């Protein structure tokens, strides 16, 4: 049986003394990580155990870190370089020879003074009954650091927390982000599939005809873009500070919107006994050819985040999820199967040139995705039965 990984974010409520110790700790471990990063980049050593031979003793002595904290610093650096190299291999930083890619290769990774840092069970312990944590700092062990969480979060933490938790300072507040492993329960055979089409004008449209987005949401996106453009043009210190706050506000707005959409989609599927069929979005930014305003929307909205929210919420309600190839779903008729670019004369309209079937274009695409979900489920479970 597999597991669903879920992160739970709780807010810490440290006293001024505790907050000063936490701040000093983050500043120290991130300074150490930046030094280790420069060493790794210079020596071209990016594996954890290899880098530990070069850096472990010195960062313990120079930065006065405990043994476990020193090892976490080294692993943090190697994980960062692993992510960088994966992005380069996947072409996310441009083609070979591009300015962005060459700059990423030539420059060591730098860690911000307040960047998140992982703590394992040796460095951090949770007291769920008193809602406090005990955490290692460079000024000694800080006990009875209070935190606040909802009843659901407390229940999830108590039952499923496992592994490391990240200490994070953001917008004047302290947070712990804990990883929880929730057992992935077997799902019952679904009674059909609810197809979900992800798009530009509508973030998500279901085969049941429900469209999630609208003018209000697009107006918020446009307002964020215009404010960001004006602030970037100013180039002042206060403008940069405000840009930073706005970026975080946009991220919270996007996450909240995606949570709402995901919850409604999963609730609809659970109510009707259906599974959920999602588009496989791997490489969507490279596949899709759009006009410039649409490209801005495509690159600024977190479709992957929405898909992951749907997946974990579905797992918690025993709703099956399958991913299907989205090729030609917008051009194929969900009634007769005829594929033709002329079937879609504009963004919102689908009108089949073969059978005359007409529907909103996104709903038609979602129905095609639902049909592929049924077929994909049947093929995968036929293989399982044969095995």
N, C-alpha and C positions, 0 to 999 in steps of 0.2 A: 504494500500500500504506500502511495506517495504522500507528500505533504504539500500544503499550500503555505507559502511564506507570506507573512503579514507583518507590517511594521506598525507599532503603536507609539505615538508621540505623546509624552507627558511633560507638563511644565514643572520645572523646579522652582521652589520658593526659598532661595538661600538667604541667610542673614547677610548683612554687609561684610562681615568677616569671611563667611563661607564664599560669597561671591568674589571677593578679592583673591581668595585661594584658587578658585576655579579659573578666574581670568589669568592669573599667573601661570597656572598649569597649562592652559591652552597655548598661551604665548610661548612657553618654553618648549613644549613638545613640537609645535609647528616650526619654531626656529631650528630645532634639531632635525626635523624632517627636511627642511630646506637645505641644511648642510649635507645630510645624507644623500639627497637628490643630486646635488652638485657633484659629490664624490662618485655616485653611481654613473652619472652622465660622463664624467671625465674618464673613468676606468672602463666604461661600457660593461658594467656588471649589474644585471637587473634581476637575478634570481635571489630569492630570500636567503637561503643558506649561504650562498656565495658572498652576498653583500654583508651578511652578519659577520663574517670573518674580517672584513675590512673596517667595519664601522662600530660594532657592538661595544667594545671596550672604551673607545674614545668618547662616544656620546654619553655613556654612563658617567665617565669622569668629568667631561667638560660641561655637561648640562645637568649633572647630579640627578639622573633618572634612576628609578628602581629597575631591577632586571626585567620585569615583565613589561614595564612601560617602554624600555629601550627596544625590546623585541617588537612591540606594537608599532613603534615609529618606523622601524625598518620594513615591516610588512606593509605599512601604509604607503611607503615610498614604492615598493615593488608592485603593489596593486595599482597605484597611479600610473606607473610606466606600462603595466600590462594593458590597462585601458587605453592609454595613448597609442601603443603599438597596434592594438586591435582596430582602433579607429583609422590608423594609417593604412593597415592591410585592407580594410573595407572601403577605402576611398572617401571616408567622411571628411578628411582634411585636404581634399583636392587630389589632382593627378600628380604623378612624379614630376618634379621640377617646378610645381606651383609655389608661389611665395608663401602661402599659409603652411603648406606641408613642410617646406624647407626650414621655415622658422621654428616649427614645432620640433623638428629633428635636431636643430642646432642649439636650442635653448633648454637648459635644465628646468624641470618643473619646480615652481615656487609655491609654497603653502602660505596662505594668509594667516596672520596672527590669531584670528578667531575661527579658523577652519575646524570642522567637526573632527573629533578624535575618538577612536574605539576604546572601550573598556570591557574586559572580560570579567568572569566571576571572581577572579583573584583580586581585581582592582575595584570591583563594584559589587555591592550586595544590596538586595531589595528587602525591605521590611514592609510587607503588604498590609499587615494589621495596623501599623502606625502611620502608613503612607510616608515613609522616609527611606532614604538611601544612605549608605556609607560608601564613600568614594575616596580613592587615593588621589592626593594632590602633591605638588612639589613642596608644600608646607606641612605635610603630614596627612594622616587619615582624617577626613572630615566626616563626622558621624551626625546622624539626625538631620540630614538635609531634607527638608520637607518637599513633597511634590503633590500635585493635584491631578486628578483623572476622573473620568466618568465611571459609573458603576460597570458599564460594559467593558471599558478598558481595563479596569481592575480585575474583572473576571477573566479576561483574555490573558493578561499578564500572569496571573496566578496559575492558570491552567497550562499555558502553552509557551511562555517565554523560554528562549533557548539561545545560547551563544552570546555574542557581543552586543553592547548597547553603545550608541554614539552620543557623546556630549557635544552640544551645539549651542552657540550664543548667536541670537538673531534678534535684531530690532529691540535691543535692550532687555531681552528676556533669555532665560536659560531653559534648555530642553534636553531630555533624554529620549532617544529614538531606539526602541527595543525591538528586536526581531523575535517573532513568534512563529513556531512551526505547528500549523493546524492540520491534523490528519485529514487526508483526502478520502472522503467516504465514497464507495461505489455509487454511481448514479443509476437510476432505473432507466429502462429504455424509453426515450421520449416519444410523445404522441405528435410527431412532426417537428419542424424546426421553425423558429422565429428568425428570419433573416434580418441582418442589420447592415445597411449601406451607409458608409461614412463619406462625407462630402464637404463641399465648400459652402454653398448657400445654406444647407442644413447639415449640422455636425453629424447627426445620426437619424436615419429613417428606418422604420421597421416594416416588415412585410405585412403587418397588420394595419398599415396606413398612418402610423403615428410619426410625426416629424418633430425633431428636437432641435430647435434653434430659433430662427426668426429675426426680424428687424432689430429688436431691442438688443439682442446679443451681438449682432454685427455692428450696431452703433457703438457699443462699449469697446469692441475691438478697434474701431476706427478712431475713437477718442484717445485710446491708449497710444496708438501709432502716431497720431498728430502731436500729442504732448511729448512723446519720446523724440520725435524729429526736431521740435523746437528746442528742447533741452540740450540735445546733442549739438545743435548749432551754436549755443552760447559758450560752451567750453569753460565755464567758470567752476570754481570749487563747489559752490552751493548747488549749481545745476547738476554736477556729477553726483553729489550726495542725494539729491532728489531723484535722479535717474535710478540710483541703487534702490531707493525705497519703492519707486514705481515698479521696478522689475519684480520685486518680491510681491507687491500687490497684484500684479498681473498673474504671477505664478499661483497665488492663492485663489484668485478669481477662476483661473482655468481649472485648477484641481477641484474646486467646489462645484463648478458647472459639470465637470466630468463625473463627479460623485453622484450628482442629482440624476444625470442622464442614465448612468449605469444602474442606479437603484431602480429607476422606473422600468428599464428594459428587463432586468432580472425579475422584478415583481410581476411584469406582464407574462413572462415565460413560465414562471412558477405557477401562476394562477391558472394558466391554460394547459399545464402539463407538457409544454414543449421544451426542446433544447434551444440553444442559441447558435446560429451560424454567423461567424464573423469573417470579414475579408482578411486574407493574409497580407499584411501591409509591408512585408519585407521589401525594401527598395522602392517604396512608393514615391519618394522624392525624385528618384532618378527616372522612374517609369512615366510619370505624368507630365504632359506638356500643357501648360496653362498660360493665360495672359498674366502680365505683371501683377495686377492687383490680386488675382487669385493665388499667384505664387507666394505673395506675402502672407496670405491667410494660411496656405498649406504649410509653410515653414514655421509659422508662429503658433499653430495649434497642436497640442499633444495628443494625436490620435493613438499613439502607442500607450500612453497613460490611460486613456479611456478604455482601450482593449484590456489592459491589465486589471482595471477596476471591475469591468464586467466579469472577467474570468474569476477573480477571487470572491466576488459577491455571489456568483453562480455556484461556485464550489461549496460555499457555506449553506446554500439552499438545495444542494443535490441536483442542480440543473446542469445538464450536459452542455458542453461547449465544443464546437468544431471550427476549424479555420479552413477556408476554401479559397481556391484561386479566383480572384476577382476579374480575370480577363474577359472582356466583352460583355460583362453583366449589364452595362449601361446601354449596349447596342442590341442586345438580344431580346426578343419578345417573350415575355413570361407566359404567354398563352399558346403560341404555336412554335416558338423556338427559332424563328427566322432572325438572322443576324444581318444588320445593314446600318451603316453610319447614318443613312437618311431617316432611320427610324426615330432619331432624336433631333428634330429640327432646331430646338433651342434647349437651354439649361433645364427648364422645368417640364417640358413636354415630351411624352413618348407616344408615337403613333406608328403602328406597324404598317409597313408598305405592302406586306403580304396579306395579312388577314384583317387589317383595319382596327385591331385592338388598340385602345387608347387609355392612358393612365398617366398619373404624375410620374416623371422620369425616375425619381429616387425610389418611389414605391415599387415600380417595375423592377428596378435593379435589386431591391431588397428581396423581392419574390424569387428572382433568379438565384440569389445567394441562398435563400431558404431551400430551394430545390437541390442545389449542390450540397447543402448540409445533409439532407436526407440521403443522397447518393453516397456521400463520403462516410456517413455513419454506417450505412449498410455494408460498404466495402470493408471498412476497418473491422467491423464485428464479424463479418463472414470469415476474415482471415484469422481472427481470434478463435472462432469456433472450430476452424479447421485444425489449428494448432492444438 
